[in-house]
């Protein structure tokens, strides 16, 4: 008998999430599908007011590091992202029903999860360097450049405090090797 899944939410932690395409089929293999997911993540993030700290879109699954939601519950937001993508795709069913959720409760664990997700395409032989995989938050951490999905990082905080400008090369402290 399967035990009931227990999720720990509303405790102030970040969440490392993984959700997969149906039967781990490569429904996200095409660039258009990856862009569709990124668009969904940004739109639903704004709607539910959650903050994305990192992500990677792989051909058959997604990793996501985000905070707890200001509105609603995490499972409702994930369901909305999945629905947004599925309704705009020809594949049926598109997603596996469940998702993996790991509470990230320390700074060390946050960095570990970011490194894991950013290095995942390299480990799987899709690219030689994390920078070569455009469907992740790696480039944001490396350069501060904004992509389709707004990432909450030291770069983002700097922009808020300094009117949108990025710091000069001598001041840059984010995207250090520990996070990359």
C-alpha positions in Angstrom: 0.0 0.0 0.0 1.3 3.4 -0.9 1.7 5.9 1.9 0.1 9.3 1.6 2.4 12.0 0.2 3.2 14.7 2.8 4.2 18.1 1.6 5.6 20.8 4.0 4.3 24.2 2.9 3.6 27.5 4.5 6.8 27.1 6.6 8.8 29.9 4.9 11.1 27.6 2.9 12.0 27.7 -0.7 11.0 24.6 -2.7 13.0 22.6 -5.2 10.5 21.1 -7.6 10.8 18.5 -10.3 7.9 17.6 -12.7 8.1 15.3 -15.7 6.4 14.9 -19.0 4.1 12.0 -19.4 6.1 8.7 -19.1 9.2 10.9 -19.3 8.7 11.4 -23.0 10.7 14.3 -24.5 7.7 16.6 -25.1 10.0 19.6 -24.2 12.7 18.6 -26.7 11.9 21.3 -29.2 13.0 25.0 -28.5 9.3 26.1 -29.0 8.2 23.8 -26.3 10.9 25.0 -23.9 9.9 28.7 -24.7 6.3 27.8 -24.0 7.2 26.5 -20.6 9.3 29.6 -19.8 6.4 31.8 -20.8 4.0 29.8 -18.6 6.4 30.0 -15.7 6.7 33.8 -16.0 3.0 34.4 -16.5 1.8 32.1 -13.7 4.6 33.4 -11.4 3.2 36.9 -11.8 -0.4 35.7 -11.3 0.4 33.8 -8.1 3.1 36.1 -6.9 5.9 33.5 -6.5 9.6 34.2 -7.0 11.7 32.0 -9.2 15.3 31.6 -7.9 16.3 29.1 -10.6 15.1 26.7 -13.2 16.1 24.4 -16.0 13.9 22.9 -18.8 15.1 19.6 -20.0 13.5 17.6 -22.9 11.5 15.3 -20.5 11.3 17.2 -17.2 11.7 20.5 -15.4 13.6 21.6 -12.2 12.4 24.7 -10.4 13.6 26.5 -7.3 11.0 28.9 -6.0 9.6 30.5 -2.8 6.3 29.8 -1.2 3.4 31.6 -2.7 1.9 34.8 -1.5 -1.5 33.7 -3.0 -2.9 30.3 -3.1 -0.9 27.0 -2.7 2.1 25.6 -4.5 0.2 22.7 -6.0 -2.4 25.1 -7.5 0.4 27.1 -9.2 2.1 24.0 -10.5 -1.2 22.8 -11.9 -1.7 26.1 -13.6 1.7 26.0 -15.2 1.1 22.5 -16.4 -2.3 23.4 -17.8 -1.0 26.4 -19.6 1.6 24.3 -21.4 -0.7 21.3 -22.0 -3.4 23.4 -23.6 -1.0 24.9 -26.1 0.6 21.6 -27.0 -0.6 18.7 -29.2 0.6 16.0 -26.8 -2.0 14.4 -24.7 -1.5 13.8 -21.8 1.5 16.1 -21.5 2.5 15.8 -17.9 2.8 13.2 -15.2 0.2 13.8 -12.5 2.5 14.4 -9.6 5.6 16.4 -8.8 8.6 16.1 -6.5 8.9 18.8 -3.8 12.0 19.2 -1.6 12.0 22.0 1.1 15.2 24.1 0.8 15.8 25.4 4.3 19.4 26.6 4.3 21.6 28.7 2.1 23.9 25.8 1.5 21.0 23.7 0.2 19.8 26.5 -2.0 23.3 26.7 -3.7 23.5 22.9 -3.9 20.1 22.8 -5.8 21.1 25.7 -8.1 24.3 24.0 -9.0 22.6 20.6 -9.5 19.9 22.1 -11.9 22.4 24.2 -13.8 24.8 21.3 -14.3 22.1 18.8 -15.2 22.2 19.4 -19.0 26.0 18.9 -18.9 25.8 15.7 -16.8 23.2 14.3 -19.3 25.5 15.1 -22.3 23.2 17.7 -23.8 25.9 20.4 -23.8 29.5 20.8 -22.8 29.1 23.8 -20.4 26.0 25.1 -18.4 26.3 28.3 -20.4 25.5 26.4 -23.6 22.0 25.5 -22.4 19.8 28.5 -22.9 16.7 27.1 -21.1 17.9 27.7 -17.6 18.7 30.4 -15.1 22.4 29.8 -15.4 23.1 32.7 -17.7 21.3 35.1 -15.4 23.5 34.0 -12.5 26.6 34.2 -14.6 26.0 37.7 -16.2 22.9 39.3 -14.6 21.2 39.4 -17.9 17.4 39.0 -17.8 15.7 36.3 -19.8 12.1 35.3 -20.3 11.8 34.3 -16.7 12.6 36.9 -14.0 15.0 35.3 -11.6 15.3 36.6 -8.0 19.0 36.8 -7.3 21.7 39.3 -6.1 21.5 40.8 -9.6 17.8 41.5 -9.3 18.2 43.1 -5.9 21.0 45.3 -7.2 18.7 46.5 -10.0 15.9 47.3 -7.6 18.3 49.3 -5.4 20.2 51.1 -8.1 17.6 52.0 -10.7 18.0 49.1 -13.1 21.8 49.4 -13.8 24.0 46.4 -13.4 27.1 46.8 -11.2 30.5 47.3 -12.9 32.9 44.4 -13.3 34.9 45.1 -10.1 31.7 45.1 -8.0 30.0 42.0 -9.3 29.7 39.4 -6.5 26.7 37.3 -7.7 27.0 34.3 -9.9 30.1 33.2 -8.0 31.4 29.8 -8.6 29.6 28.5 -5.5 26.2 29.3 -7.2 27.3 28.3 -10.7 
